[in-house]
Amino acid sequence: MSTAINTLVPHDLTDEQKSQADQHHRFFQNAFGGLEPEMDNTDDLPDFVFPKLGEMGYLGATVAEEYGGANLDFLSACLLGEELARVSPAIALSYLAHDNLCVNNIYRNANEEQRTKYLPGLCDGSKVGALGLTEPGAGSDALGSMSTTARRDGDYYYLNGSKIYITNGPIADYLLVYAKTDKSRGPHGISAFIIEKDFPGFKVAQKLNKMGFRGSPTGELVFEDCKVPVANRVGEENTGVKVVMSGLDLERASVAFICIGIARRALELSIEYARIRQQFQRPIASFQMIQQKLADMYTEIEAARSLVYRTAAMCEGLEEGAGGRGDIHTITAASIYQAAKCCSFVLDEAVQIHGGSGYMRDTEINRLYRTGKVLEVGAGTQEVRKIIIAEGLLTG
């Protein structure tokens, strides 16, 4: 579709979608519940996670069945991320980087040969995907300040540069990487490439030590005359900006669901704690101040969910190159802005309700709290998101 608003703009889920979400949650709880404490300590993702997701048909959510995907609509795919985030934010983040940033972008933009070669392994979980965009010194201005280059010589490109803060970078088998093929054209001189981890000249420079989302490995990638076949270029040369902008809108819509999943779990834990924690010979849930906090948390979540679900419906059927402008660009920025703001508010109140125990590193609410800040930074900072919203209003 174009940037016009989709006719399907639900503010709630159908009974069937609710039932599916419940099934997702039960599976994720059975398969991954209890992994977070060890993942938080080691910052390692268990090897069985992606094969398990693939086995149950949760990878390649938006990909056609002929490539091994589940062929779900965009909202249903996002609901997977929300329910996974309620159980394991770290696994949800790695899932998002794999399925949305890498797999969905390849599916939407790659040619038939590339789809046939790379999608089946990514969909069955035998291969892990990542996206390489952000560079040292180029965060919010990721396109304009990009310094990684790709020089063509015959049937190969040679990439030189580095990428940083790459989710799944240390474990990825396939990476969708952006590099400048014509520096004189700025953002319009960028091309996209599928990189295999064994390509000569590619290496993981380091695994980064994060505050939150530990267990979802993040790394710095280096390209030193990395030899990439021309056949691995996605789209025409110098058209990568279309892939980037369209993908960023979908990424923002997807990350918003991760925010909602984390906030919902924080509220669940807060309600449970308020019921069992005794002060002055009665549960703290009986105190009006705690009740007010719970009410505020619930209201913020439900308001954000309404916008997030509507936005996902608008993203359905987004055509190649249709992102990065118009209504969809504005509302995806608004969606992730509101969802991240909601998540931070809920997490802050949740720690306050938990008191001293919420400050202890080995508690679940503390782990959730440490995930919150990056949701206001990744996929564009809150400040950048507001700029996008304002530009959409002033130029619309």
C-alpha angles and dihedrals in degrees: 000000000000125000091286116117114269115242089232105074107151121184090194138025129263118246089256093052091048090051091049091049090052090051091050091051094050092050094048091048092051095044102038109013111126096022096102100080093056092040089052090053098045101027086221128131112224112248094234096060101087096039088050092050089048093048091056093047097250097125123082087026095171096033123107117257092243088071094043097267132133096238094221125163115254096256092052090049091051091051088061089060093048094052092043090052090055088060103031122002091188094055089044091055093050089046090052093050090049102041104031107026097038113017099037092045092051091047094049098042111023127093124249095265092052093046092050093048101045112022102067094059091045091050097049093047097243088114129044122216135208140171124233114205113116118081135189105276093013113085116128089015092051095148103038095044097041110135102175108109136198118205119193121223113171112302094353142065121214114214123204126181141054142269126206139196089028112168110223089008095131093050104031121124094187127029131188102218132185124214137164114259093174113030092186091066096055113204090000091061095065125115132190125230137185107229124196116211092237096055110126112258097027123111142154104246096194145339109241124231108231135193095223142010085049112178091045099094117227124190152170116247127204130199118196108176087323105193112227124175115240085235088069094062109110110223126339122327114277094015097100093108089072090055091047098049096043090047093048092057091052091044092054092049090050096046089053088065090053088055091052093048092052093046092050091052091049090053091049091052092046093052091048093048093046090055096051103033110096126205126164089005096301139078114274086232086077092064115096093221091060091044089053091053092050091048092050092048093050093047093050091050095049093047091050092046090056092057094040094052092046090051093051090053090052090053092059112118095005105176125231108279093009095112129084096057144052129020095334093055092050098045096045088054090048091047097054091039092056095040093050091046090050092048093051092048093049093046092049092051091045092057089047091054091048091050115186094359090058089061093056112103097220096058122100093234090054091052089051091048091055091055095056104077098058089057086067090051111034122082087022126331123266088255093054090047090056090049090054091049093049093048090051091052095046097045099036 
